[in-house]
Amino acid sequence: MSEIVTERLILRDMERSDALDLLSLYSDRQVMFGQSVAEPLDTADDVLALIDCETAHQRADLPGVKVIERKCDESVIGVISVNETVDNTVDIAYYLKKNVWHHGYMSEALKAYCDDVFHHYDIHLITAQYRCDNVKSASVLTACGFHRINESKQMLMNDYKLHDTFIAGLNFEDFKKVSQGIK
């Protein structure tokens, strides 16, 4: 699989050697808070099992899980991936370490990843689900051209409570406009 390179980041395939870096991401309850189904992982073995599972289920017709690596220090700061849904639509998920929040890394990674998805796969719509109270995630999605398309009140999160969530969507035409600076 190929790397995606931006001004400050490299998005590359997840590898077993990333396990310790990813453990600090996946074990952080604040980072993982509000994720549906995803429980924080507690050991390097848990992360290795996740990496092995992702690798085993990688399909050629869908983009794979990418770690987000900072160029300046080669540190793994996050993960971005899609899950298959239906009819040429994928649902995107992303996680970023707390110590690099609010630096524009996720917007940069998300734009580059969406560009790769639209240009290399037969995908027509990318969706993202986020908690209604997650203003920062909403801001990242909006900056990348996503629009709120639905509200779901029945999302069970990893705190075992139902939370109001929004579903945002991005089609290729809207992505092209954002890429060209058109609003």
N, C-alpha and C positions, 0 to 999 in steps of 0.2 A: 504494500500500500504506500501511497505517496504522502509526503509531508505537505503541510500548508504553512507558508511562511508569510508573516506580516512584518510591520516595521519593528515591533518589539518582541514578537512571539514566534514560536514554532509549535504547530499542532501536529503531533505525530502519533503513530500507533502505540497503544499501551503495551508495555513489556513487563515481564516478570521482575526485571531489575528495578522497576518503579515501585515495588511493593511498599517499602518503608516510607517513601515520600507520600504515597497514596494513603497509607495508614493514618498519617497526621491529618489528612483531609477527611477521610471517611469516618474517623473516630470522633471528630469534632461535632458534638451534639448541636451546637448553634448553626454550623454549616448545614447539617443534615436535617435540622428542624423544618417541619413543614413539607417534607418529602412524602409522597404517597408510597407506601409499601417499603421504601428503603429504610432499613434500620442502620444506625451507626455500626461500623465494624470495629471489633475490639482487638484483633490480633493480626499479625503479618500473614499468618496462615489463612485467615478469613479473606484478606485482600488477594492473596495468591489464588485462592479458589475462585474469586470473582474474576480475576484476570484470565484464568484458565477457561472459565465458563464463557466469557466474552469472546475469547479467541476461538473456542470450539464452535460457537454459534454465528461467527462472522459469515455474512453472505456477500457474494460478489455484486449483487444488485442493490445493496444498501450501504450507505456510508458506515464506517466503523467507529468505535470508541476512540477518541483522541485524547491524549494528555495535552495539557497546555503548559508549555515550557517557556520560561523567560530566557531570551537570548543573552542578556547581560550577565547572568550568573548560572545559566543552565539548570535552574531549579524548576521542579514540577510544581505549578501553582494551582492547577485545576484539571477538570475533566469535562468533556463535552461529547454528547452522543445523541443518536436518534433511536427510537423504537418504531417498528413498523406498525402502521395502523391499516387503513384500507384505501383503495382507489388512488394510488400515487400520492398519498399523504403520509407524512411521518411526524411523530411527536418528538420534540427536542427536549433534552434535559442538560443541565450544566451545574457544576459545583466549582467554587473558588475558595481558596484558603482565606481565612479572615484577615490575616496580616497584609493582604494585597487588595482588599476591598477598597472601593472608591478611587481607583487609579485608572479606570477606563479599560482595564485588561479584558473584562468579560465582553464589553461592547466590541472591542477589536477582534476577539476570538470568535464571537457569534457572527459578526459580519463575514469574516473569512470562511467560517464553516458553512454558513448558508450559501455563500457564493459557490463553494465546492459542491455542495449538494445539488444546487440548481444546474450547474454546468456539467456535472459528471454522472448524474443519475436521473432516471425517469421519474422525478418528483415534481409535482405541481403545486403542492401546498405543504408548508411546515407549520405545525402548531406547537404551542407551549402552554402548559397549565401552571398557574401560580396562585398563591394565596392572595385574596383581595387586599390584605393588609401588608403585603410585601411591595412597598412603594419602589424600592430600589430595583427589584427584578422587573417591575412594570416599566420603569424608566429605561432600563437596558433594552427591553424588547421594543419599546416605542422608538428608541434611537436607531434601531436596526430595521424599522419599517413595519413591525408587527402592529396589527389592529385588534382590539378586543372584539371577538366574534360570538362569545357565549359566556354564560355564567352557570356554574354548577354548584349546587348547595349540598351535595352529598359526597364530598371527597373525604375519605378516611385517611388521615395523616398518621405519621409514625408516633404521634403522641396519643393515638387511639381515640381521637375525637374527630367529629365531623367539622369541617371548615368550609367556609365559602371560598370558592375559587373562581378565577376567570380563565377562559381559554382565549388565547390570542393566536392569530393566524398571519402568515406571510405568504403571498403568492409571488411568482416570478416577476410579474409586471410591477408590483409595488416595490420589490427588492431592487429592480433596475432603477426605479425613480430615486430611491434612497442612495444607491450607489453613485448616481449621477448628480446628487445634491438637489434633486427636485422634491418638493414637498407636496 
